[in-house]
Amino acid sequence: MTGTHAPAQLPFVPRPLKAELFSSWLLRVAAENHVSVYELISGFTSVYPSAPPPCSFDRAIDRDFLRAFSQFSRVHFLTLNALDLDARLQRSGRAVLLRFPSSSKPSPRRCDLRAGYAFCPLCIAQDSIIHVRWDWCFAGLIRCSVHDALLQLGCQVCQEPDPLIFGATQTMPSHACRSCGTDLTLRTGRSKQALAENITAIDQAYRAALMSVEPNSALLGQVSDEQFQSLVDDLLELLAREKCRQQLRHSKRQQKSSISDQPRLAGIVDLILNAIPATDPQTRSNRHRRSLKLWTKILSSIRENDEVTLKRSARSWPVAVRARFDHARTHHERNKLRGRTDPLSTGSPGFKCCSHQEIRDLSAVKPVSN
């Protein structure tokens, strides 16, 4: 299939899986027809020039594109629309998704239009059809909902951020990394070990918030699902921006490594856990001190415009976390004021301060002491 020789309808189309991303299905369609996703989309646009590719293959997919692709693939529009994250979740547009490294050249897999993903080695080993599940693309979800194992971000050997091989339906599923051939089902020590209870609790609460279900009240009291999702997503977005800025400072050689970073929940877990009210005075004091230290570290490392954005976003956070943030911000502002030098104590520019008073008679040779 080429841009000038594309059929009006695809000859081979695998059935979409309910739990997979639309971009995952596109990869399987391309593999079934022995072309790349880039060639598949080029062929599609040559047949349907009035339906250009959307800005994203996974979230808020253009409906005109879906209708045209429904005709191209002979799959019902509603079936394809159900793969859109916006159709699955009420507030998917607010959630932070994983991203692939940026590239100046078009990717054969069109990584520029796809969400990044992590994957569960156990799921890959058990699935008869390799695909990317919809909840693997969220930066705030780090555990597998089926096996309770830590999701793996890219190949652990070659750091390939898009390692899965999507084969034709009739072929046996390949578990090898498409870049180096490493068996992706081999679980590392991090994958096998049970996740810490507190990280699992935050992961479960965020997953529930995505599904518009209020998190457990034992976590932060009566908190709405929207408040909890706003908290996690705001902090993830902040961490993602800081990560991108760090990458821009690196050399081009260093940028070749994966920057499709999946921000870990470790720091966010600490901020949430240290905001939980405690009846024990010592525990309450320790949490308050730890929370102040964490927030101060964050506020000291971000730019001023990010701090203003964070202050505005904090209005929609859970009350307990917002109170800790406001206290830390007040403390941070007070420290900045203290750090400013008093101009009276240092003198004015261009003048030298004297440690003792001295009166000079300009008409005399020797100074006259007071």
N, C-alpha and C positions, 0 to 999 in steps of 0.2 A: 504494500500500500504506500503510495506517495501522494503528495499534495495534488498532483494533476491526474492521478489514476486511483481514485477512491470510489468504492461502490456506493450506491445510494443507501444500502443497508449492509451492516456487518454480517459476514457469513457465520461467524462463531461468537456466541455471547454466553458467558457463564452466568449462572443465576446469582443475583446479589444475596449476600448473607445479611441477616437482620442486624447483627452486632458489629458489622464492619463500617469503616469510613467509605465515603463515596470515592475518594482518591485511591483507596485500597482496591475497590472494585474496578476502577479504571486500569490499574496496573495489571489486574488479572485479565481484563478484556484485551489489553495490549498483548500480553503473553499468549493468550489463546489465538490471536491472529498473527503472531510472530512479528510484531512491530514494537517500537518503543512508544511510550506515552506521547512523546513529542510528535512522532509520525502519525499516531492515532488522531491527535487533535488537529494536526495540519490537514489530514485527510478529511476530517469532519468539517472544518471551516471551508474547505474547497467545495463541499457539497451543500453546506448551509452557511453561506457568507453573511447572512443577516443575524446570525447568532454567534457572536465572538465568544471566546473563552471567558469565564468569570474571573473576578479578582481572587477568588479562592475556590478550590475544589471541595472544601469541607465545611465551610461556614457561610451562611447567607448566599447560597449558590443562586445565580441569576435564573429566574423561572423560564425566561425565553430560551436560555441555553438548555435547561433540563427538558423542556418540551421538544426541542429539536433533537436532542440526544436520545430522547425516548423513541422517536421515529427512526433514528439512525441505528439504534441497538435493538429495536423491537421489544423493549421492556417498558411496562406501563409507567406513566409519569408519576403516579402516586408511590410506586415502589421505589423509584429513584429519589423522589422528594423525601421519603422517610429516612434516607441515609444522611441527609443534611443535619448538622448539629443543631441548627435553629429549630428543626422539626422535632428533635429529641428532647431538647431542654428549653425551659422558659427564658433563661437568661444566659444563653451560651455566648452571646456577643460580649458579655462582661468578663467572661473567663479568659485567663491567660493560657494560650496554647504553646506547645513546644515549636521551635523553629529550626529549620535546617540552616547550615552556613550559607551566607550570601556568596554569589558567584557572578562574575561579569559575563560568563558564557551561559547560554541556555542549556539546562540540564536535560538529558534524554528522558529522565523521569519527571520532569517539570517540578522540581523541588521548590521552585519559586511560588508555585500555586498550591502546594500541599502543606498540610500541617505536619510538623515533626512527630515522632513517636518514640516511646519506650516499648519494651515488650517483655513478656513473661516467658522464660525458657521452658517452663513446664507446659504452658499452653502451646508453644511452638512444637514441642515434642508430641503432644497428644492430638493436635488438630490434623484432620485429613486434608484440609485446604489451608494453605498459609494465607493469612490475611491480618490486617491491622484492625484491632477492635477500637470502637469509638472512644472508650475511656482511656486509651493509652496515649492520647495526644494532649492531655491536660497537664500543665506544669505542676498543679497542686495535688495530683494523685500519684503516689509513688509505690503503691502496693497493688498486687493482683487481687481482684475481688473474688476470684475462684480459688486460688491456691494460697492466698495470704503471703505471697513471696514478694520480695523487692523487685520492682520492674527494672530491667536493664536498659541503659541508654547507649545504643550503638554497640559495635563489636568491641569487646574488651581487649582484643589483641592488636588490631590495626586502627581502631578508633573510627571506623567507617560509621557515619551517622545514619545511613539508610541501608542496613545490611541484609534485609530479608529478600529472598528470591521468590518471586511470584510466578509459578509455573502454570502450564496448561492443566485443565481439569483431569485429563486422562493420565497424566504423568504422576509419578510418586512425588510427594512433597520433599523439597530439599531443605535440610536444616543447616546448610553451610552458609557462611558469610559470602556474599557475592563479590567481595573484594579480596579476601585472603583465604577463604575456604575453611576457616575455623568452624567447628561444630557449635552452633549457637545454643544448643540444648544442654551443653555442659554447664552445670550450675556452679558459679563461683561461691566462695565462702559467704559473701554478702547475700547472695540469693538464697542460700539454704538456711541461714540463721533466721530465727524468728525476729520480727521487727519489735522494737521497743514498744511497750504498752502505750506510752504517751504519744508516740508518733502515729501508731495505729489509730488511736482515738481521734487525733486531729484529721487524719486521712478519712476516717469514716464520717466525721462531722462535715468535712468539705464535700464529700461525695453526696451526703444527704442534702446539703445546701444546693448543690447543682440540680438535684431532683426536686427542688422546692419543698424539702422536708426540714423542719426545724431540728437543729442539733440537740443532743442530750443536754437537759438542763443542769446536769451535774458538772458540766464543763465550765460554763460562764453564766449560769442562771438562765433566766428567761430571755433568750436571744432569738431573733427571727433568722430564717435561713438567708434572707437578703443581707442582713447585717454581717453574718459570719462569712458569707462569700465575698462581700465587699472588703472585709479586713484581709483575708488571705490573698485575694487578687490584687489589691492595692500594693501589698508588700512584695508580692511576686513580680509585679510590673516594675517596682522600684529596683529590685535586685536585677531584673533583666536589663534595665537601662544602664545600671552600673557595670554589668558584665560586658555590654556592648562597648561602653567607653573604654574599658580595660583592653578589649580586643583591638580597638582602633589604635592603641598605643603600641601594640606589638608589631613585630616585623612581618613582612609578607610571608616569610617562611613559617613563622609561628601560626599565621592565620589559616594555614592549610589544615591544621587540626580542627576537630569538631568544635564549633561554637554553638551548636544546637543545644544549649545548656538547659538542663532541667533543674531549676532552682530547688535545692533540697529544702524540706520543711523544718530542718533542725533549728534554725534561728527563729522562725515563726512559732514553732512549738514552744520555745523558751519564753517568747513574749506573751503567748496566750496562757501558758501554765503559771507564769509569775503574776498574772492578773487575776487568778482565781482567789476569791476571798478565803481567809483562813481564820479559825477561831483561836488557834494557839498564837500568842503574842510573838514568840520567837520565829515561828514559821512565817507569820505575817511580815515581820521585820526583814527576814531574809529575802522573801519574795519581792518586797518593796525595793530593797537595796539592789538586788539582781536586775529587776526590771529597769530601774533608773540607770544602771550601768549599760544595759543593752541599748536602750533608747538613746542615751547620750552618745554612744559609739556610732549609732546610725546617723544621728543628726549632725555629728561632727564630720562625717565622711561624704555627705551628699551635698549637692549644689543648693544655692539659695532658692532657686525657682522650684527645685524638687521639694524642698522643705515647705514652701508655700502650698504646693499641690497636695502634699501629705496632710497639712493642716486642714485644708478644705475637705479632703477625702475622709478625715477622721470623724466628721460629723455623722457619717452613716455607719460607724463601727459600733460594736457592743460597748455599753456604758463602762464596764470595768476596764477594758483595754483603753478606751478613750481617756479615762481619768489618769491612767498611768502615762499615756503619751503626753497629755497636757502638763502634767507635773514635770516630766522630763524636759519638755520644751521650755517651760518657765525656768527651770534650773539651767538649761543650756544658754538661754538668753542672758541670765544673770552672770554666768561665767564669762560670756563674751563682753559684757559691760565692765566686769572687773579686769579683764585683760587689756582694756584700753588704757593707755598711759595718760596720767593727769598732766596737761600742758603746763600747769603752774609749777609742778615739781621738776620739770625738765628744762624750764626756761623757754624762751622764744627762739625760733631759728635765726642764726646769725649773731646771737649774743652769748657771751660766756657768763655762767653763774658764778658769783663770788661766795666763798664760804664765810667771809667776814666783811663788815662794812668798812669802807675807806673813802675819804673825801680828798679829792685832789684839787689843788689850786692851779689852774691852768697857767697862771702868770708866774708861778714859782717853779723852781727846779725840783725840790723835794716834796713828796706828798705830805699832807697834813693829816695826822691821825685824829680820829674823833675820840 
